[in-house]
Structures are given as C-alpha cells and as structure tokens.
Amino acid sequence: MAISLYNTLSRSKERFEPIDPGNVRLYVCGPTVYDYAHIGNARPVVVFDVLYRLLRHVYGEGCVTYVRNITDVDDKIIEAARVSGEPIETITGRYSQVFHDDMAALGALPPDVEPRATAHVPEMIAMIERLIGKQHAYAAEGHVLFSVATMADYGRLSRHGRDELIAGARVEVAPYKRDPADFVLWKPSDEDQPGWESPWGYGRPGWHLECSAMSKKHLGETFDIHGGGQDLIFPHHENEIAQSTCAHDAPFVNLWMHNGYVTVDGEKMSKSLGNFHAVHDLLDRAPGEAIRLSLLTAQYRQPLDFSLDGLDRAKTALDRLYTALAGARDVAASDDSAAADPVVEALSDDLNTPKALAEMHALAGVLNRGSSTDERERAKAGLLFAGRLMGLMAHEPESWFKGAGGGDETVEVLIAERARARSERDFAEADRIRDELMSNHNVVVEDRPDGTSEWRRA
C-alpha cells in the first residue's frame, strides 16, 4: 500500500518512496532531559510512534530503523543542576527514566536506537573539523561557528527572510561572529560546566550539531524521514540541514515531517498560567491510552487544543471500543484482518488519525450489531489489528474497566465483602458497600442473573 506524507521542505504531500525498502530510516528529535515531559512533548512521540507502526506494517518489522535521541548536555540542564545542586548525571538519569516510563504508559514503542549526545562528542568534533576544512565553519575566541553565507540556499526549510535568520541565531550577536546569522557549533565551557577537550579548547557542542552527528552515525549521510515538532523547523532543523549537507556534500533528508503546536484550553501552555500538564501528573488522572487517544484526535499537522474535558471524552471513546470487545467474548477473531483496511488507508494518507479513529468506531458498531457470526469475527479481527496499528486497546476489556491494569487492593476487598454479604442475604450491607464503591472509588458493580457480580470503573 502506498503511503503519502506531507513534506515540510516542498510544502506538499508526496508519495513516500524509501531509499531502501529493506531499511526505511526515520530520525525524530527526542527530549532534553531536565524536567518532566509535558503534553506538548508527548505529541511528537505519539505521532511518530504511529508512523513507525505504519512503516513496520507496510515494509516489515525488521525493515525499519527508528532513531530518537536523548539530549543530555544543554544549557537548560546545566541551569537545572546549578539551581538544584545535583550532579548533571543525576538529573539526566532521573528524567530519562521518567520519560521512558511515561512514554511507555502512552503505548509508545521504544526506538530501535536511542543515542545520547554525550556519547557522540568525538563524532561531533570530527564533523566540525570537516566543516572547517570545507570553509563552511570558522573558529573564533574558543567558539566554532557555521558560516551561513557559504550555503546558498540556507533557509529553504523555514523560508525565513534575512531578519528572521538573524533573530533565530541562538548566540547573541558578538564581535567574533562574521555574520549575525552565523550559529554555534562549539562553545567554551568553564570549570563548572560539562565539557570535552577539542582542537578549539575545552568546551561543548552546540545543540544543532548533536542531531547531525547522531543521525549520520546511525542512519547514514542521507536518510528517509526526519520528524519533530513544528517549533523545531527553525532554527534547529534548518541548521541540521546546513551542517549535514555542507559536511558531506550529499542530501541530508528526503522528507521532513512536523507536528502542530499543542495549546491548553485555547491558550499557550505555561506554568505561570497554571495550565501546564506534565504527562507524569496526567497519568494519575487517566489511563495512558486515553492520553494517547486525545493526542490523536487531530491530524498531526493541525494544532491540537488539549483539555481535561477532552481527555475525559477520549476515555469515554475507549470505553465504547472496549465495551464492543467485551460484548464479543463469544466471538473468535478471524484470521483475516482485511476489515482494518480503511484504517490502514486513513493512516497511509498523511497519518489521518481522526479518520482512522472513525473507522475503528465503525468496526466496533459492526461488532455490536453484526448480523452474522462471520461478519462479527471479521470485525473483531479488524478492530484488534487497527488497535495495534494505532497503539490502542492493548488491554483485555476486563482489565481496562478495572483500571487498565487490574483493580486496587481496597476495591477488591470491598467486592469480596459485598459478595459475602449477599451470600448471607444481608442485602442492606451489600447495598451500602455498592454505594461506597461508587462514591469513594468510582466503581460500578453489576450483578449477573447467575448470582455472580462484575465491576468496572465508571
């Protein structure tokens, strides 16, 4: 099946043609690990996880290489260490683990390779030396800077004008810069900052250089897809292109993909506004699958307005899908997943996740109301397959309704006490426990005709 994706570089949707169908290569910019990942950080993880799943489906699980880096040296990390008094390694280690745990809770598959910036400094130094040798970079006062004037089509990805290019340079205009738009490849570190010995003195790499060096090492000079948030188009991805194409005299990336911004209740997310949602905190309110689905309700290139009400609606939508599965316990899924073809087609059209979700609900409708066993068996197979492709419905229905992972100990004790009260015909006590379960634990108990009971989260 052909996949069409929107290429930020060409500003058009293109048929995806991998360089090597036996090794489709994808790079996505990962987290800077100094704080909890927020809902905006989670969107590209979820979006490109769906792309990764789709590519694996179309080309084969062993035919896709997905690289997502960890930035573990950065000015924000240095500042966090200064404020907290903790070693940098402690901070990056803690928040790397939290990031992994949180993204796993959102159903994201781990990348095939997860390089850390601090483990690739020799490759970064080698790339800088290559750029200097080709006269695309120069050393000045302990810094090394990329010379923007040496690249004729610099700015092609972002299509920024001269003033915007200057404003986007991450180092302030300084006397050692030949051009205000030149950006840093290497900068000096003092004794209290992390650094490495280099031909230009003790220092550390610039942020943009890190991804160029890591992607080259793990995916080669030219690869298929580079992804990230819209905020990274300029200057980060623009500068990656400059460094990599000028260092290797070869195309860098064939197709650029960027997800849209995330707002919260119609406003830009900000701790000062009190609308900052860390994934770590949201997981106390809702299952990871509900957070994931809420991030897939808008097509990835469009803005996404996140809200707690929207998160509740996502949970309700998942309840409907799981209810369809629960009602089909007696139906065996067929061996034919062709019923999921409309979902695959929707994702193959530039990751149209809203359409894919609508098709999943249509399959759930067939599973609920199908006129024949064969029809319901095909619908069940299609729904389960679509769930795997979307990273949803990974639980058994019973587990989902008990809290996506099982009931807590208190609920189980109360359920057992209620069962005992019913067996002793103490119906007043059984009703009291039922009310307590609902009011204190948001649990609904349903008594079956055969005398047994089932429970689920409301």
Phi and psi in degrees as a GROMACS rama.xvg file:
@    title "Ramachandran Plot"
@    xaxis  label "Phi"
@    yaxis  label "Psi"
@TYPE xy
-74.2733  141.146  ALA-2
-110.918  132.053  ILE-3
-113.543  132.655  SER-4
-134.73  146.648  LEU-5
-80.5673  126.399  TYR-6
-100.5  114.425  ASN-7
-59.0823  -32.5536  THR-8
-65.8996  -43.6505  LEU-9
-92.826  -10.1395  SER-10
57.4223  40.5271  ARG-11
-152.264  158.81  SER-12
-84.373  131.923  LYS-13
-127.869  150.58  GLU-14
-70.5203  127.391  ARG-15
-78.1176  122.672  PHE-16
-124.985  101.819  GLU-17
-66.5323  150.355  PRO-18
-60.7273  -43.0953  ILE-19
-138.004  105.778  ASP-20
-58.657  -18.5093  PRO-21
-83.6855  -8.56257  GLY-22
-153.95  79.3583  ASN-23
-76.5803  127.6  VAL-24
-116.309  127.489  ARG-25
-130.972  130.604  LEU-26
-123.381  132.885  TYR-27
-130.937  133.273  VAL-28
-66.6701  128.07  CYS-29
-98.1953  -165.656  GLY-30
-80.1517  153.653  PRO-31
-95.676  115.407  THR-32
-93.413  87.0884  VAL-33
-138.074  -2.22294  TYR-34
-159.912  175.209  ASP-35
-68.057  144.406  TYR-36
-72.1742  133.303  ALA-37
-98.6232  178.717  HIS-38
-63.3605  -30.1518  ILE-39
-68.6264  -36.4379  GLY-40
-67.1206  -31.8955  ASN-41
-74.0694  -26.74  ALA-42
-59.6519  -50.8161  ARG-43
-63.0712  -32.4446  PRO-44
-60.9382  -46.8588  VAL-45
-70.2982  -44.305  VAL-46
-57.9942  -50.555  VAL-47
-79.2784  -15.565  PHE-48
-67.3364  -40.5504  ASP-49
-64.1137  -42.6433  VAL-50
-60.286  -44.6519  LEU-51
-58.2385  -44.8209  TYR-52
-63.4021  -41.5337  ARG-53
-64.4901  -45.2857  LEU-54
-61.4388  -40.0382  LEU-55
-65.1484  -36.0105  ARG-56
-66.6047  -44.3049  HIS-57
-76.6107  -41.9011  VAL-58
-104.702  -12.8348  TYR-59
110.11  140.792  GLY-60
-60.4782  -33.2137  GLU-61
-88.9705  8.18035  GLY-62
-113.973  17.0191  CYS-63
-130.118  132.152  VAL-64
-115.316  114.641  THR-65
-109.996  120.731  TYR-66
-115.492  127.189  VAL-67
-135.149  122.106  ARG-68
-86.373  166.797  ASN-69
-117.058  121.793  ILE-70
-89.9197  108.233  THR-71
-118.348  17.4767  ASP-72
-141.992  120.834  VAL-73
-169.923  154.107  ASP-74
-61.085  -33.7778  ASP-75
-66.9642  -36.3765  LYS-76
-67.73  -42.7408  ILE-77
-60.1669  -42.588  ILE-78
-65.9799  -41.102  GLU-79
-61.2988  -38.2591  ALA-80
-67.6416  -38.6072  ALA-81
-64.4221  -43.9357  ARG-82
-69.0107  -41.9365  VAL-83
-84.9541  -23.9492  SER-84
79.8778  4.25441  GLY-85
-86.9672  153.158  GLU-86
-63.5551  148.058  PRO-87
-57.2781  -40.5601  ILE-88
-62.46  -33.2461  GLU-89
-66.7199  -44.3657  THR-90
-64.8847  -49.8733  ILE-91
-67.4514  -35.0846  THR-92
-65.8521  -44.4203  GLY-93
-64.0812  -49.5812  ARG-94
-76.5556  -22.6484  TYR-95
-64.7578  -44.6157  SER-96
-65.9623  -42.344  GLN-97
-62.3445  -41.3602  VAL-98
-59.4417  -47.858  PHE-99
-59.6918  -44.9416  HIS-100
-64.2434  -44.9028  ASP-101
-65.2592  -43.0219  ASP-102
-70.5842  -33.2295  MET-103
-64.1749  -38.2484  ALA-104
-64.5816  -26.575  ALA-105
-84.8417  4.37469  LEU-106
81.7413  14.3665  GLY-107
-78.855  130.339  ALA-108
-70.0854  146.251  LEU-109
-69.1968  147.676  PRO-110
-67.153  162.091  PRO-111
-68.4785  -34.4683  ASP-112
-135.096  135.559  VAL-113
-129.416  79.8953  GLU-114
-73.4525  147.161  PRO-115
-105.05  140.241  ARG-116
-57.9728  -42.1328  ALA-117
-66.1573  -16.4469  THR-118
-91.3766  3.41722  ALA-119
-128.453  21.8885  HIS-120
-62.346  -41.0571  VAL-121
-57.4055  -40.044  PRO-122
-66.2779  -34.4002  GLU-123
-68.1807  -43.1962  MET-124
-62.605  -40.8499  ILE-125
-63.6679  -38.5976  ALA-126
-67.657  -39.3079  MET-127
-61.9895  -45.5752  ILE-128
-59.5603  -37.6209  GLU-129
-65.8604  -42.1423  ARG-130
-66.2812  -38.8474  LEU-131
-64.391  -43.6131  ILE-132
-60.9333  -30.5027  GLY-133
-92.1206  7.08691  LYS-134
63.1586  30.2166  GLN-135
-99.5798  -2.97849  HIS-136
-146.712  160.703  ALA-137
-148.885  151.307  TYR-138
-96.0495  141.72  ALA-139
-158.617  116.424  ALA-140
52.3678  49.1094  GLU-141
81.0901  -7.87432  GLY-142
-100.741  157.387  HIS-143
-124.428  131.371  VAL-144
-124.508  146.936  LEU-145
-80.9419  133.369  PHE-146
-90.3889  100.619  SER-147
-60.5564  -32.5342  VAL-148
-65.036  -17.8843  ALA-149
-82.964  -5.18093  THR-150
-115.511  111.237  MET-151
-63.2634  -37.2712  ALA-152
-107.149  27.9978  ASP-153
-59.8728  132.654  TYR-154
100.207  4.16457  GLY-155
-68.6076  -32.8574  ARG-156
-70.9734  -48.9654  LEU-157
-85.6396  -21.4035  SER-158
57.7096  38.8418  ARG-159
-84.1084  150.951  HIS-160
-83.3339  177.047  GLY-161
-56.2172  -45.7646  ARG-162
-63.4592  -40.1641  ASP-163
-67.5941  -35.6315  GLU-164
-64.6665  -40.2582  LEU-165
-66.617  -44.2455  ILE-166
-63.7271  -28.7002  ALA-167
-82.8058  -11.4385  GLY-168
-62.1601  129.877  ALA-169
-79.2477  -12.0467  ARG-170
-106.488  138.157  VAL-171
-57.6543  154.11  GLU-172
-59.691  121.749  VAL-173
-130.859  155.445  ALA-174
-62.1845  -22.8599  PRO-175
-82.0919  -4.94338  TYR-176
-87.5586  129.967  LYS-177
-70.39  -31.0071  ARG-178
-140.121  137.943  ASP-179
-57.7818  -24.9593  PRO-180
-84.8105  -9.87728  ALA-181
-60.9071  143.217  ASP-182
-123.467  159.194  PHE-183
-81.7127  133.991  VAL-184
-102.529  -30.773  LEU-185
-148.579  140.547  TRP-186
-138.886  152.254  LYS-187
-71.4147  149.047  PRO-188
-116.008  143.377  SER-189
-88.4228  -178.971  ASP-190
-67.5816  -17.9091  GLU-191
-94.3976  2.29505  ASP-192
-114.995  152.542  GLN-193
-64.9105  146.019  PRO-194
-168.195  169.645  GLY-195
-137.709  150.011  TRP-196
-71.6426  140.66  GLU-197
-149.54  170.373  SER-198
-60.1422  -13.9044  PRO-199
-110.549  12.5037  TRP-200
103.564  179.698  GLY-201
-71.5923  125.903  TYR-202
-171.928  -163.764  GLY-203
-144.864  159.739  ARG-204
-76.4411  158.638  PRO-205
-75.75  154.087  GLY-206
-58.5149  -44.6377  TRP-207
-62.2756  -39.1162  HIS-208
-62.6807  -32.492  LEU-209
-57.434  -48.8967  GLU-210
-68.5908  -35.4259  CYS-211
-60.6789  -44.6297  SER-212
-69.8339  -42.1329  ALA-213
-69.9663  -41.212  MET-214
-65.9952  -37.9282  SER-215
-63.2744  -43.9678  LYS-216
-64.2478  -40.258  LYS-217
-99.8676  -16.5008  HIS-218
-127.015  -9.88139  LEU-219
97.8404  176.049  GLY-220
-67.3502  -34.9012  GLU-221
-128.241  129.874  THR-222
-139.029  -179.446  PHE-223
-80.1707  -56.7101  ASP-224
-134.253  135.48  ILE-225
-122.778  128.535  HIS-226
-124.511  167.115  GLY-227
166.506  -179.326  GLY-228
-74.5204  157.504  GLY-229
-58.5605  -29.8245  GLN-230
-66.6731  -14.249  ASP-231
-92.3226  -6.50961  LEU-232
-54.6519  -46.8215  ILE-233
-138.572  131.851  PHE-234
-94.1643  -9.02073  PRO-235
-61.2413  -56.1983  HIS-236
-72.2676  -32.9339  HIS-237
-58.6626  -42.1979  GLU-238
-75.9242  -30.999  ASN-239
-59.1249  -45.5636  GLU-240
-58.1756  -46.6966  ILE-241
-59.6754  -49.6336  ALA-242
-62.173  -49.2376  GLN-243
-72.5633  -44.0561  SER-244
-68.4304  -37.5529  THR-245
-74.7681  -30.0312  CYS-246
-73.3336  -34.6598  ALA-247
-112.848  -5.06899  HIS-248
51.2948  42.9428  ASP-249
-147.817  154.75  ALA-250
-58.387  147.676  PRO-251
-92.6994  -61.2763  PHE-252
-134.167  138.733  VAL-253
-81.8597  -32.2241  ASN-254
-142.886  127.183  LEU-255
-106.941  130.567  TRP-256
-124.394  137.352  MET-257
-138.78  129.312  HIS-258
-85.0141  154.3  ASN-259
-74.37  171.708  GLY-260
-71.52  157.431  TYR-261
-112.269  126.478  VAL-262
-110.242  167.793  THR-263
-125.927  118.148  VAL-264
50.917  40.3561  ASP-265
82.3974  2.083  GLY-266
-124.637  157.276  GLU-267
-62.9961  136.132  LYS-268
-69.8418  133.612  MET-269
-158.152  137.486  SER-270
-62.6404  -34.1249  LYS-271
-68.1881  -26.9516  SER-272
-86.4307  -8.15148  LEU-273
75.0849  16.0415  GLY-274
-114.462  26.9309  ASN-275
-86.2747  119.401  PHE-276
-115.251  105.646  HIS-277
-79.188  139.504  ALA-278
-56.7118  -39.6327  VAL-279
-55.8173  -38.4567  HIS-280
-79.2585  -38.3541  ASP-281
-62.7744  -29.5734  LEU-282
-66.7022  -17.5481  LEU-283
-78.4722  -16.9321  ASP-284
-100.37  -35.2597  ARG-285
-145.36  155.239  ALA-286
-63.4092  152.361  PRO-287
-57.8439  -35.8224  GLY-288
-63.2188  -34.116  GLU-289
-68.6475  -40.0104  ALA-290
-62.6898  -43.6545  ILE-291
-60.004  -48.7039  ARG-292
-61.3837  -38.6835  LEU-293
-61.1659  -30.4159  SER-294
-80.0212  -11.8224  LEU-295
-104.394  2.07011  LEU-296
-74.31  -19.2003  THR-297
-112.524  144.869  ALA-298
-59.7057  139.807  GLN-299
-57.8078  -29.8395  TYR-300
-79.9256  -14.2406  ARG-301
-86.515  154.677  GLN-302
-60.4309  150.424  PRO-303
-123.924  122.379  LEU-304
-99.2483  108.411  ASP-305
-87.418  142.223  PHE-306
-150.117  158.158  SER-307
-68.1551  -32.1615  LEU-308
-63.8785  -40.6485  ASP-309
-64.5164  -35.8875  GLY-310
-64.4366  -40.5039  LEU-311
-64.1485  -38.1227  ASP-312
-65.9934  -36.2611  ARG-313
-64.3351  -40.8196  ALA-314
-62.6896  -41.3831  LYS-315
-64.0385  -40.5055  THR-316
-61.9007  -41.397  ALA-317
-66.6328  -37.7113  LEU-318
-55.7874  -40.9622  ASP-319
-64.391  -41.5774  ARG-320
-66.0676  -44.1108  LEU-321
-68.1084  -32.3542  TYR-322
-63.2242  -39.8693  THR-323
-61.4463  -41.5087  ALA-324
-67.3189  -41.7524  LEU-325
-62.483  -35.0583  ALA-326
-77.3563  -4.45907  GLY-327
-117.568  32.9027  ALA-328
-59.6873  -32.1115  ARG-329
-85.7834  1.6415  ASP-330
-106.611  124.898  VAL-331
-85.4215  132.076  ALA-332
-65.0037  136.298  ALA-333
-72.6913  171.766  SER-334
-83.4913  -2.98126  ASP-335
-105.21  116.06  ASP-336
-96.3308  16.0815  SER-337
-61.2275  -22.3107  ALA-338
-63.1871  -18.8805  ALA-339
-87.0095  0.473002  ALA-340
-55.2266  -40.5054  ASP-341
-61.414  -31.2579  PRO-342
-68.8211  -44.6069  VAL-343
-61.3488  -41.6429  VAL-344
-63.5962  -40.7202  GLU-345
-63.587  -43.9755  ALA-346
-69.1273  -31.9911  LEU-347
-71.5808  -14.9378  SER-348
-96.1254  73.299  ASP-349
55.7331  44.678  ASP-350
50.9184  57.5565  LEU-351
-79.2621  78.6824  ASN-352
-67.8986  -34.6776  THR-353
-59.5431  -41.5513  PRO-354
-65.8754  -41.3346  LYS-355
-61.2953  -41.6443  ALA-356
-65.8175  -38.2378  LEU-357
-62.9153  -39.4415  ALA-358
-67.3551  -34.266  GLU-359
-65.1419  -40.2249  MET-360
-68.1534  -31.9928  HIS-361
-64.4362  -40.3464  ALA-362
-64.0209  -39.9337  LEU-363
-61.683  -36.7712  ALA-364
-63.1704  -41.9557  GLY-365
-64.0974  -40.312  VAL-366
-63.559  -35.2091  LEU-367
-74.8273  -38.2374  ASN-368
-123.667  11.9353  ARG-369
-55.801  143.836  GLY-370
-86.2051  -12.5856  SER-371
-140.241  159.996  SER-372
-63.5428  -42.2955  THR-373
-59.5261  -42.9125  ASP-374
-62.7692  -42.5127  GLU-375
-71.006  -35.4777  ARG-376
-63.0502  -41.8824  GLU-377
-67.0535  -40.3759  ARG-378
-64.9572  -39.3095  ALA-379
-65.2028  -43.1817  LYS-380
-61.9184  -42.1468  ALA-381
-65.6955  -40.7172  GLY-382
-66.799  -42.59  LEU-383
-65.033  -40.6031  LEU-384
-65.6423  -44.0058  PHE-385
-61.0677  -39.1954  ALA-386
-59.8313  -43.4971  GLY-387
-63.8194  -37.7148  ARG-388
-68.6066  -34.1583  LEU-389
-90.9656  -8.61638  MET-390
74.7045  30.7646  GLY-391
-123.15  165.909  LEU-392
58.7486  45.0429  MET-393
-86.1095  -3.70621  ALA-394
-108.068  158.893  HIS-395
-70.9837  144.256  GLU-396
-52.886  -41.9944  PRO-397
-61.0767  -41.6189  GLU-398
-65.8837  -41.9591  SER-399
-58.4177  -48.7051  TRP-400
-73.9198  -13.6268  PHE-401
-97.4191  8.15894  LYS-402
116.939  25.3396  GLY-403
50.4248  57.5208  ALA-404
149.583  1.49486  GLY-405
113.432  163.423  GLY-406
-83.3595  154.904  GLY-407
-80.5856  164.891  ASP-408
-62.8842  -39.8586  GLU-409
-61.7388  -44.9677  THR-410
-61.5098  -44.9585  VAL-411
-61.1656  -38.7541  GLU-412
-64.201  -44.8106  VAL-413
-64.7584  -38.7504  LEU-414
-61.4403  -43.2022  ILE-415
-65.0288  -39.8633  ALA-416
-65.5191  -38.7146  GLU-417
-66.4538  -40.8494  ARG-418
-61.1673  -39.7074  ALA-419
-65.81  -42.4918  ARG-420
-61.4291  -41.0682  ALA-421
-65.8597  -39.9255  ARG-422
-65.6539  -27.4403  SER-423
-92.0711  5.69112  GLU-424
61.2304  28.8167  ARG-425
-92.4444  75.1378  ASP-426
-70.6353  -26.556  PHE-427
-64.2397  -43.2468  ALA-428
-67.5049  -38.8768  GLU-429
-61.9057  -41.7726  ALA-430
-67.1917  -37.7475  ASP-431
-62.0289  -42.7796  ARG-432
-67.0698  -38.5911  ILE-433
-57.5521  -44.7371  ARG-434
-65.9039  -39.2071  ASP-435
-64.1523  -41.5058  GLU-436
-60.9342  -40.2872  LEU-437
-72.1416  -47.9297  MET-438
-74.5877  -36.5809  SER-439
-98.8658  -22.5235  ASN-440
-128.056  1.25532  HIS-441
57.7158  39.8079  ASN-442
-114.895  132.063  VAL-443
-103.749  129.033  VAL-444
-105.168  130.4  VAL-445
-119.04  119.629  GLU-446
-87.9494  130.43  ASP-447
-93.7213  157.65  ARG-448
-57.9743  -28.1718  PRO-449
-80.7615  3.27494  ASP-450
97.5666  -12.9902  GLY-451
-84.5997  168.504  THR-452
-130.59  150.952  SER-453
-126.397  154.257  GLU-454
-134.696  156.494  TRP-455
-153.865  158.901  ARG-456
-70.8291  137.952  ARG-457
